[in-house]
Amino acid sequence: MSDTPSLHIALIAEQRSTFHNQGYSEEECAALPHSGETGSVLTTLRELGHHVTLVPGVQSLVKHLAAGTYKDWDLAFNIAQGFHGSSREAQVPALLDAYQLLYTFSDAATMALCQNKVHTKIILAHHNIPTAPFSVISRKDQKLRLENLDNMLSHYPLFLKPVIEGSSKGIDRFNKVTEPAELEPAVKKLRSIFPDQDILVEPFLSGRELSVSILGTGVQSCVVGVTGFLWQNPFSNRNGENESSSSLEFASRKSKSSDADMLVVRHDPGLMAEPQVKVACQVALDAWRTLGCRDAGRVDIRFSSNEHDAVPNVLELNPISGLLPGHSPLPSSAEENGLPYKRLLAAIIQSALTRKSACYY
């Protein structure tokens, strides 16, 4: 399967059950590895011939570091998302860097940068990589200051979202603001859910949405799959009646977690062959390389409109992406385009190993 010799790998991943037992809700745990994801990665790494030690999150990692047991590890396979703090995805990579341990996926600096959507957009804009114009509503402002949104108020409809969340946490129908009267209620709603976060305000992008799956680092990175999203089933209105499917235009926690099959995805090679998608893939690669992402992950893209010449705008980068086979966009799109799960994980490991001599050894 691979020329890589047998390695002692530490698989670092939180267990959702740990946080559920502490009283956290399913939504609060939404960004953590999916049920079965850790087991699938662990089993596949062992099938590749590696010896694997499961390290269930940052606190367990700290214990290994303090005890010195990490000295037997050849590589850390890091799928820990973190749970607390505004740079939570950077916590495990920072510790691994401090102990000069080789690990998969992006370093602490890139993880922290990509965690914050505003900081990401500033860098993208500086490098002329398409991303929607934006304003920020500070968590420190007790009242909504419209003068701080002057550059947005001519762009209705707007879209509001928390600055450092992923997995569509805090996203529902209210996030799309179609008129000035809806703005303040939407801000209040988001602040009630995420009181410690700023709010990102952008023009609503009405075009198609894609997630571009990338393998590799720097100039060696390439697109291995694309996922297209369609939200087809209607929400229910206040009277419990179904509204038209046209009201479903973006991902929400409901569309991702509902049993009603709201979210329809497409991964086939024909999607990657479309000229518009090819343009989006190049934008995604430019963003990936510019922000220093490594090994594998995704770049989420949304087009400005449904016209053939619409601009593909970067929504966010996912330098640590879900790896649940048959569910997560990265492995699913890679599989559809000729890169099965076991080969994907082997390629991720090989990508990380290319840093071995250059970094620490």
C-alpha positions in Angstrom: 0.0 0.0 0.0 2.8 2.4 0.8 6.6 2.6 0.9 6.4 4.2 4.3 8.0 1.9 7.0 6.1 0.9 10.0 5.8 3.9 12.4 4.8 4.4 16.0 2.0 6.9 15.6 0.1 8.9 18.3 -3.4 9.5 17.1 -4.6 12.7 18.9 -8.3 13.1 18.9 -11.0 14.2 21.3 -13.7 11.9 22.4 -17.2 13.5 22.1 -18.4 11.3 25.0 -15.9 13.0 27.3 -17.6 16.4 26.8 -21.1 14.9 26.8 -20.4 13.4 30.2 -19.4 16.9 31.3 -22.8 18.3 30.3 -21.9 19.8 26.9 -24.6 19.6 24.3 -24.3 17.9 20.9 -24.2 21.4 19.2 -21.4 22.5 21.5 -19.5 19.4 20.4 -20.3 19.8 16.7 -16.7 20.6 15.7 -15.2 17.5 17.4 -14.4 14.3 15.5 -17.6 12.6 14.4 -18.8 9.4 16.0 -16.8 6.6 14.4 -14.2 9.0 12.9 -11.4 8.3 15.4 -12.1 4.6 15.1 -11.9 4.6 11.3 -8.6 6.5 11.3 -7.1 4.3 14.0 -8.1 1.1 12.2 -6.8 2.3 8.9 -3.5 3.4 10.3 -3.1 -0.1 11.7 -4.0 -1.6 8.4 -1.2 0.4 6.9 1.1 -1.4 9.3 1.6 1.3 11.9 1.6 0.9 15.7 -1.0 3.4 17.0 -1.4 4.9 20.5 -4.7 6.8 21.0 -4.3 10.1 22.8 -7.8 11.5 23.6 -7.2 15.2 23.4 -4.9 17.9 24.7 -5.1 17.0 28.4 -4.0 13.4 27.6 -1.3 14.8 25.4 0.1 16.9 28.2 0.3 13.8 30.4 2.3 11.9 27.8 4.6 14.9 27.4 5.2 15.2 31.1 5.8 11.5 31.5 8.2 11.3 28.6 6.3 8.5 26.8 6.2 10.7 23.6 9.8 9.8 23.0 8.7 6.5 21.3 6.5 8.3 18.8 7.7 8.7 15.2 4.7 10.8 14.2 1.6 12.4 15.7 -1.5 12.1 13.6 -3.4 15.1 14.8 -7.2 15.4 14.3 -7.8 17.2 17.6 -10.1 20.3 17.1 -9.7 21.7 20.6 -12.6 22.8 22.7 -11.8 26.0 24.7 -10.4 29.3 23.5 -10.3 31.4 20.4 -7.3 29.5 19.0 -8.3 26.0 20.1 -7.2 24.2 17.0 -3.7 25.6 17.5 -3.3 24.2 21.0 -2.1 20.6 20.1 0.2 21.8 17.3 1.8 24.3 19.6 2.6 21.7 22.2 3.9 19.3 19.5 6.2 22.1 18.2 7.5 22.9 21.7 8.5 19.2 22.1 9.9 19.0 18.5 7.5 16.3 17.5 6.6 15.6 13.9 2.9 15.8 13.2 0.3 15.9 10.4 -1.6 18.9 9.2 -0.9 22.6 9.7 1.2 24.2 12.4 -0.1 26.4 15.3 0.3 29.7 13.4 -1.8 28.5 10.4 -4.4 26.9 12.6 -4.9 30.0 14.7 -5.1 32.2 11.6 -7.7 30.0 9.8 -9.7 29.7 13.0 -10.5 33.4 12.8 -12.5 34.2 9.7 -11.7 38.0 9.8 -7.9 37.4 10.0 -8.2 34.9 7.2 -10.0 37.4 5.0 -7.5 40.1 5.6 -4.7 37.9 4.4 -6.7 36.7 1.4 -7.6 40.3 0.4 -4.0 41.4 0.7 -3.0 38.7 -1.7 -5.8 39.4 -4.1 -7.5 36.1 -3.5 -11.3 36.5 -4.0 -13.2 36.9 -0.7 -16.3 38.9 -0.1 -16.0 42.4 1.4 -16.8 42.6 5.1 -17.3 44.5 8.3 -17.0 43.4 11.9 -19.4 44.1 14.8 -17.3 44.0 17.9 -18.3 42.1 20.9 -17.2 45.1 23.0 -19.9 47.4 21.4 -22.9 47.4 23.7 -25.0 49.0 20.9 -25.1 48.3 17.2 -23.1 51.1 15.5 -24.4 51.4 12.0 -21.6 53.9 11.1 -19.2 51.0 11.4 -21.1 49.2 8.7 -21.3 51.9 6.1 -19.5 49.8 3.5 -22.0 47.0 4.0 -25.4 48.8 4.2 -25.7 49.1 0.4 -25.2 45.4 0.0 -28.4 43.8 1.3 -29.0 41.0 1.7 -26.3 40.6 4.3 -25.0 37.5 6.0 -23.9 37.4 9.7 -21.8 34.8 11.4 -19.6 34.3 14.4 -15.9 34.9 13.7 -14.3 31.8 15.2 -16.9 29.0 14.8 -17.1 26.2 12.3 -19.5 23.3 11.5 -22.3 25.8 10.9 -22.6 26.5 14.6 -24.9 29.4 15.2 -26.2 29.4 11.7 -29.9 29.4 10.9 -32.4 31.3 8.8 -31.9 34.5 10.8 -28.3 34.9 9.7 -29.4 36.1 6.3 -30.6 39.7 6.7 -32.7 40.9 3.8 -33.6 44.4 5.1 -32.4 46.9 7.7 -35.2 46.0 10.2 -33.8 42.5 10.5 -30.2 43.5 11.3 -30.4 44.3 15.0 -32.5 41.2 15.9 -30.0 39.1 14.1 -27.1 40.7 15.9 -28.9 40.2 19.3 -29.5 36.6 18.5 -25.9 35.8 17.6 -24.7 37.7 20.7 -27.0 35.6 22.9 -25.4 32.5 21.5 -21.8 33.7 21.3 -21.4 36.6 23.7 -17.6 36.5 23.6 -17.2 36.6 19.8 -17.2 39.4 17.2 -19.7 39.1 14.3 -18.6 39.0 10.7 -20.9 40.8 8.3 -20.7 40.1 4.5 -22.9 40.5 1.5 -24.9 37.4 1.0 -23.4 35.4 -1.8 -26.2 33.8 -3.8 -24.3 31.4 -6.0 -23.4 27.8 -5.7 -21.3 26.5 -2.8 -18.3 24.1 -3.1 -15.8 22.6 -0.8 -12.5 21.9 -2.5 -10.5 19.0 -1.0 -6.7 19.4 -1.2 -3.8 17.0 -0.6 -0.2 18.1 0.0 1.8 21.1 1.0 3.0 24.2 -0.8 3.7 23.7 -4.5 3.2 20.0 -4.0 -0.5 20.5 -3.1 -3.2 19.5 -5.5 -7.0 19.2 -5.6 -8.2 15.6 -5.0 -11.9 16.2 -5.0 -14.8 18.7 -4.9 -18.0 18.6 -3.0 -21.0 20.5 -4.2 -23.9 21.4 -1.8 -27.6 21.7 -2.3 -30.1 22.4 0.4 -33.3 21.2 -1.0 -35.9 20.4 1.8 -37.9 23.3 3.2 -37.8 24.7 6.8 -41.1 24.9 8.6 -42.4 28.3 9.3 -43.8 29.6 12.5 -47.1 27.9 11.9 -45.4 24.5 11.4 -46.1 24.6 7.6 -43.5 24.0 5.0 -42.1 26.9 3.1 -40.7 26.7 -0.4 -37.3 25.1 -0.9 -36.0 28.4 -2.2 -35.7 29.5 1.4 -32.9 27.0 1.9 -29.8 28.7 0.5 -27.0 27.9 2.9 -25.8 25.3 5.4 -27.2 25.5 9.0 -26.8 23.2 12.0 -30.3 22.0 11.2 -29.5 21.1 7.6 -26.4 19.2 8.6 -27.9 17.3 11.6 -31.5 16.7 10.5 -32.8 13.3 9.5 -34.9 15.1 6.9 -32.1 14.8 4.3 -32.0 18.5 3.7 -28.4 18.5 2.6 -27.7 16.9 -0.8 -24.0 16.6 -1.9 -22.3 15.8 -5.1 -18.7 14.5 -5.4 -18.5 13.0 -8.9 -15.6 13.6 -11.3 -18.0 15.4 -13.7 -18.3 18.2 -11.1 -14.5 18.7 -11.2 -14.5 18.9 -15.0 -16.9 21.9 -15.1 -15.1 25.1 -16.2 -16.5 27.2 -13.3 -15.4 24.6 -10.8 -11.9 24.5 -12.3 -11.6 28.2 -11.6 -12.8 27.7 -8.0 -10.2 24.9 -7.6 -7.4 27.3 -8.5 -8.7 29.9 -6.1 -8.8 27.3 -3.4 -5.2 26.2 -4.1 -4.0 29.8 -4.1 -5.6 30.3 -0.7 -4.3 27.0 0.7 -0.7 27.8 -0.3 -0.9 31.4 0.8 -2.0 30.6 4.3 0.6 27.8 4.7 -1.8 24.9 5.1 -0.2 21.4 5.0 -0.9 17.8 4.2 -4.7 17.8 3.6 -7.8 19.8 4.2 -10.5 21.8 2.5 -11.2 25.3 1.2 -14.9 26.3 1.1 -16.0 28.5 -1.8 -19.2 30.3 -2.6 -19.9 32.1 -5.9 -21.2 35.6 -6.0 -24.1 34.7 -8.1 -25.5 31.9 -10.4 -24.2 33.6 -13.5 -21.6 31.8 -15.6 -19.0 34.5 -14.9 -19.7 34.7 -11.2 -16.7 35.1 -8.9 -15.7 32.2 -6.6 -15.2 33.7 -3.1 -13.3 31.9 -0.3 -15.6 31.5 2.7 -13.1 29.8 5.0 -10.2 27.3 5.1 -10.3 24.0 7.0 -6.7 23.1 7.7 -7.9 20.2 9.9 -10.8 18.5 8.2 -13.2 15.7 9.0 -12.0 12.2 8.1 -15.1 10.1 8.6 -15.4 7.8 5.5 -18.6 8.1 3.6 -19.6 11.3 5.4 -16.8 13.9 5.6 -16.3 15.9 2.3 -12.6 15.3 2.1 -12.5 11.5 2.1 -15.8 11.2 0.2 -14.8 13.5 -2.6 -11.3 12.0 -2.8 -12.8 8.5 -3.0 -15.2 9.5 -5.8 -12.2 10.8 -7.7 -10.0 7.7 -7.4 -8.2 8.2 -4.1 -9.6 5.6 -1.6 -9.5 6.2 2.1 -6.5 4.0 2.9 -4.4 5.7 0.2 -5.5 9.1 1.4 -4.3 8.5 4.9 -1.0 7.0 3.6 -0.5 10.1 1.4 -1.2 12.4 4.4 1.5 10.6 6.4 3.9 10.7 3.5 3.3 14.5 3.1 4.1 15.0 6.8 7.3 12.8 6.6 8.8 15.1 4.0 9.2 17.6 6.8 11.2 15.2 9.0 14.7 16.1 8.0 13.9 19.8 7.4 12.2 20.3 10.8 13.5 18.4 13.7 15.7 15.5 12.8 
